[in-house]
Structures are given as structure tokens and as C-alpha cells.
Amino acid sequence: MMDLLILFLDVILLAWITVRLYRAQPIGVKPFFWPALGLKVFAGVAVGALYFWHYGAGDTISYWQDGVKISMFLQSSPTEALKFFWDESSTPDFVYSLQQQAPRSLFFSKICGLLAFVTGGNYWMMSALASVISFLGAWFLFRRASEFFPANQRAAAIAFLLFPSVIFWSSGLIKESVGLAALYFLLAVSLIMVKNRTPSTLEWVLIFFSLWIGWNLKYYWIGIFLPVAIPTVFTAIVNRSRPSLARFDLVVWSALFLVFLIIGTSIHPNFYPSRFLEVIYQSNLEFSRLSDPPRIVQYFNLEPTLPSILMNAPAALIAGLFRPFVWESFNLLSLIAGVENLVLLVLFVMALPGLSRLRSSPHRLFLLAGLVYVILLTGFLALSTPNFGTLSRYKIGAIPVLVFLCLSSNSTIGRWLGEKKSFE
């Protein structure tokens, strides 16, 4: 009875919050609010249904079970539970009782424990809350993109709110839901600073919070995003303070990018130059060992050497962006992914003329940063994660950026969407 009461109160509170949030939105973006939120919550239900009734097991189920166990621990032994949240090594026996013990997975299990605590451990309500968190990150980015690129609002809506695979794999009780929300917020704040507005005090707090959450859940997203975003913000500041240097902005950006990329190799052991290639190779071997050959990207004599990685990089980039192809589908999910990848490939080819005129675009900094981020992240993921199913899930950290660039960089696509102008 108590669980039903908690569930009822959660639904009422969540409905009240979302209605208040909707009423606070500008008229121009309100038509996107309920469809985007509804799709997110529905996708979270679909993810749960897929794992419960098709796979019968999986991360989302174990996160739920661990979350319930953590919630019960929090209620029965608050002091010990707080020690666990602060430093799990202080409660080794309890950690060993959990299913998810890898650092990033354990971190998300703690988040699930808090969700279980406020929902009475109801999986579907926990899933809905995680989906709403994901929606809030996407909505914040959409609002900033609509503000700074008003002529491309519909492109932003499709890329950040409505793109099918991104909606599905960033909803429900999975790491990507919260991880992508953190990444979206950091991207939105980067846009704010590029467009010459200082973040508010609350936004600064959320920046550090998002960095902490994003790093602990998806360090490779953040580790590639920061060396791209920081030079973009710095270069925009230089352009405003020294207009005479604006014509060299791409050169300034490239130099800063190399500096921060080198710095970035020291922020996580897997990025260390001495280990990076070996990490990619070993991860590839592990995924290949656990996957059927038709369901993975096959590389040519992949080895943990720079020549081998560079030789296979073009194939990895194509795989990361556009595979599995339609004819490589082996079940319904892979067929849907193949159709979506085909659409993305067509959009990319159509956008190439606009993207190739990067130097003359008024948004060239954003275009360059977006393209470099997409290339680095998808290439890295495809090399280290060759399984098509896992790759489709992991690459959602890059695909929304590519979709927005493609939809915004071609006047024909812009006319289809009813946009006022493209980035050309």
C-alpha cells in the first residue's frame, strides 16, 4: 500500500513539475515540448520492455535490482549507506553483493539507488525519472540552439529531441540517459560562451556537476568533447577581443586544439599515449570475442600500432557513422538502425557541399568543432567497440551533432524543413 502511495505522489509531483516547466517556455518552442517529452518517456518504457520481455536480462534490469538494494541499504543503515555513496571501498561486503561492480556501472547504480529511494523501487517510475532527466538535458540544448541559430530551429529539434536512435538509447534506466544529459548541458553552455554570454551562477554549478556526472559515466565522451569545446570558446573570445585576428580563427583554433588534446591525454589512464593504442586493441579483441562475426566491424589486421590504427581509421569512421547498412541487418533492431543510417548517409552526402565551404561560413568555428568532435568520437568508438549493437548505443554522444550539422548545412534540406536559411 505504501509503495502505491509513493508511486501516486511521484506521478503527481512529476506532472506538476513538467506542467510548470512547459508554462515557462517561450511560445516559439512550446509545440516541441510535449511530443519530445512523451517520446522520451515512451522510449524508456520500450527499453525496459525490450530487456524484460525479449532479452530477459541486461544492464537496465541489474541497475534496477542494484538500485533497489541500495535504497534498502539507505533506509536500514543510513550512516553506512552514506559511507558507501562517498567511498564504496569503505563497504566492501555490500559492494560485493551488487551485480554491477565496474566503476562507471557502480556509479550509475548509486544514481539508481537514489531513484529507487524516491519511487519505492518501482522500475517503470525509475525509468520515467531517468527519461525526464535525459529530456531536460536535451531540452536545455535545444533552447540554446534555437536561441543562437533561430533560422535552424527545426533542425535542432530533430537532432536533439526527435532523432529515433538517440531518443531510444538515451531513455530509461541506462547510463546513456544521464550521461547524454550531462554532455548536452556542457554543449549548451559552450554555445552560451561562444555567443558572448557569461554563464549564470547556477549554470556554473551545473557545469561542474555535469562534468562530474559525465566523466564518471562516459569519460570518453567528455574526454573528447573538452579538447574540442575549450579551444572553440577561447577562439571566440579572441575574435571578440582582437577582431583583426578573426580571419585566422581556424588557425588559432587548430593550435589550441592540439594543445588541449595533448593535455587531454593525461586526464585518464586509458588516454595515456603509452596505453591508448593498446586499450583500443584490447577492447576490440574483447568485443570481437563475445560477438558473432556478422555482427561486428571487421578490420584489416588491426594491431596496437599507430600505422595499423590510421590504416583502419577510414573504415572505422564509416562504420561509426553509417553502419550497420540495411543489408547487414540480422534482427528488427538492426534493420531499424540500418534504415536510419541510410537516411543519415543521404543527409550527409547532401550536406557535403555546404560543409566543404566551411571557411566562408559565419558559423565556421561551430562547424569545425562539431566535425572534429564527431570524427574523433565515432572513429574511436568504432575501433574499440566493433559490435554493431553496442556501437549504435555508444555513438549517440556524437550523432546528434552530426545530424544538426547536416540538416543546417544544405539549403535544399532547409527548404524541406521550412527553415529560413542554412549555414552555407
Secondary structure, DSSP 8 states (H G I E B T S, - for coil): -HHHHHHHHHHHHHHHHHHHHHHTS-TTTHHHHHHHHHHHHHHHHHHHHHIIIIIS--HHHHHHHHHHHHHHHHHH-HHHHHHHHH-GGG-HHHHHTSS--SHHHHHHHHHHHHHHHHHTT-HHHHHHHHHHHHHHHHHHHHHHHHHH-GGGHHHHHIIIII-HHHHHHTSSSSHHHHHHHHHHHHHHHHHHHHTT----HHHHHHHHHHHHHHHHH-HHHHHHHHHHHHHHHHHHHHHHH-GGGGGGHHHHHHHHHHHHHHHHTTSSGGGSHHHHHHHHHHHHHHHHHHS-GGGB---SS--SSHHHHHHHHHHHHHHHHH-S-GGG--SHHHHHHHHHHHHHHHHHHHHHHHHHTGGG-TTHHHHHHHHHHHHHHHHHHHHH--BHHHHHHHGGGTHHHHHHHHHHS-HHHHHHHT-S----
